[in-house]
Structures are given as C-alpha cells and as structure tokens.
C-alpha cells in the first residue's frame, strides 16, 4: 500500500525555526520580501513582523514557532495568514526536499501526519 500524501494541515514543521538557526542564535528566519502581499497590510505587519537591520522578518515565539502558526505541530495546524504568507513560505511544497528536511529536523514522520 503506498504511503499517504504529505498533509500540511497536520504537520507545521516548516513553520518552526530550523535547529541550525537556533544553534547560531538566529531568530529572524523568514524574511518578508518587498513584493510580498503581507507588506500591504499594516495590521498584519504590526502583529506578525519584526524589523531587524532594515528588513522585515516573521516573528517567532519563544518555542521557535512562527507567530502565524496556529495549532499543534504534527497533529493539526494552520497558517493564520496563509493567503498573505511571505515568499519563502510559499517556496516550501508538500513532499519536496525542503519539506522532508524540516520534517526530519522536527522528528515528524510522514506516516504520523
């Protein structure tokens, strides 16, 4: 029987600061690019973004989650700004090499979500 497809609504691994960033003390891990729709919504920028060195990045919580991530990683999650999410977030595709790397980093098995 083939493995089920990757389910982003049950995972959330790509919404966590990668371990190598944490080890280096780097907490601004998703830059909001100039063309991203999020920039056009000041209320979202105030809530979800942080400026550092003249650039906007997504805010993360003390447990290294993107502030826009709702739910429990590996069980049931959703992005509260999905339609305005930054370009780096849009580049992660279910089942891609990057997706699988983030899942490995968080010990999330494909079969479990």
C-alpha positions as CSV (number, residue, x, y, z in Angstrom):
1,X,0.0,0.0,0.0
2,X,1.5,3.4,-1.0
3,X,2.2,5.9,1.8
4,X,-0.3,8.7,2.1
5,X,0.4,12.1,0.6
6,X,2.1,14.7,2.8
7,X,-0.5,16.7,4.7
8,X,0.5,20.2,5.6
9,X,-2.6,20.8,7.8
10,X,-1.3,18.1,10.2
11,X,2.4,19.0,10.1
12,X,3.7,22.5,10.6
13,X,7.4,21.5,10.6
14,X,8.3,24.2,8.0
15,X,6.9,26.9,10.4
16,X,9.5,26.2,13.1
17,X,12.9,27.9,13.2
18,X,15.4,25.3,11.9
19,X,17.7,23.8,14.5
20,X,20.8,25.3,12.8
21,X,19.4,28.8,13.1
22,X,18.6,28.2,16.8
23,X,22.1,26.9,17.4
24,X,23.6,30.1,15.9
25,X,21.2,32.3,17.9
26,X,19.5,33.4,14.7
27,X,15.8,34.1,15.4
28,X,14.7,36.0,12.3
29,X,14.4,33.2,9.9
30,X,11.8,34.2,7.3
31,X,12.4,37.5,5.6
32,X,9.3,39.3,4.2
33,X,10.3,40.3,0.7
34,X,9.5,43.6,-0.9
35,X,6.8,42.1,-3.2
36,X,5.1,40.1,-0.5
37,X,1.4,40.9,0.0
38,X,1.8,40.9,3.7
39,X,3.6,44.3,3.5
40,X,0.4,45.9,2.1
41,X,-1.5,45.0,5.3
42,X,-0.2,47.2,8.1
43,X,-2.3,45.4,10.7
44,X,-0.6,42.1,9.8
45,X,2.8,43.7,9.7
46,X,2.3,45.1,13.2
47,X,1.2,41.7,14.6
48,X,3.4,39.2,12.7
49,X,6.5,41.0,11.6
50,X,9.7,42.4,13.2
51,X,12.2,44.8,11.7
52,X,15.9,43.9,12.0
53,X,18.7,45.7,10.2
54,X,16.1,47.4,8.0
55,X,14.5,44.2,6.9
56,X,11.2,42.6,7.9
57,X,11.1,39.1,9.2
58,X,8.3,36.9,10.6
59,X,8.1,37.0,14.4
60,X,8.7,33.7,16.2
61,X,7.6,32.6,19.7
62,X,9.9,31.6,22.5
63,X,9.4,28.0,21.4
64,X,10.7,28.8,17.9
65,X,7.3,28.7,16.1
66,X,6.2,31.3,13.6
67,X,3.7,33.5,15.3
68,X,1.2,32.9,12.5
69,X,1.1,29.2,13.1
70,X,-2.0,28.0,15.0
71,X,-2.5,24.5,16.4
72,X,-0.3,21.7,17.4
73,X,2.7,20.7,15.3
74,X,2.5,17.2,14.0
75,X,-1.2,16.9,14.8
76,X,-3.3,19.8,13.4
77,X,-2.0,23.2,12.3
78,X,-2.9,26.1,10.1
79,X,-1.3,29.3,9.0
80,X,-3.4,32.3,10.2
81,X,-2.0,34.4,7.3
82,X,-1.9,31.7,4.6
83,X,-3.0,33.9,1.7
84,X,-0.5,36.7,2.7
85,X,2.3,34.4,3.8
86,X,5.8,35.5,2.7
87,X,7.6,34.3,-0.4
88,X,10.0,31.9,1.5
89,X,6.9,30.2,3.0
90,X,5.4,29.8,-0.5
91,X,8.5,28.1,-1.7
92,X,8.1,25.1,0.6
93,X,6.0,22.4,-1.2
94,X,4.5,19.3,0.4
95,X,6.8,16.4,-0.1
96,X,9.7,18.5,-1.5
97,X,13.3,18.0,-0.3
98,X,12.9,21.1,1.9
99,X,9.6,19.8,3.4
100,X,11.2,16.4,4.2
101,X,14.3,18.1,5.7
102,X,12.1,20.2,8.0
103,X,10.1,17.1,9.0
104,X,13.3,15.3,9.8
105,X,14.6,18.2,11.8
106,X,11.4,18.1,14.0
107,X,11.2,14.2,14.1
108,X,7.9,14.2,12.2
109,X,7.3,11.0,10.3
110,X,5.3,11.2,7.1
111,X,3.1,8.3,8.4
112,X,2.3,10.3,11.6
113,X,0.9,13.2,9.7
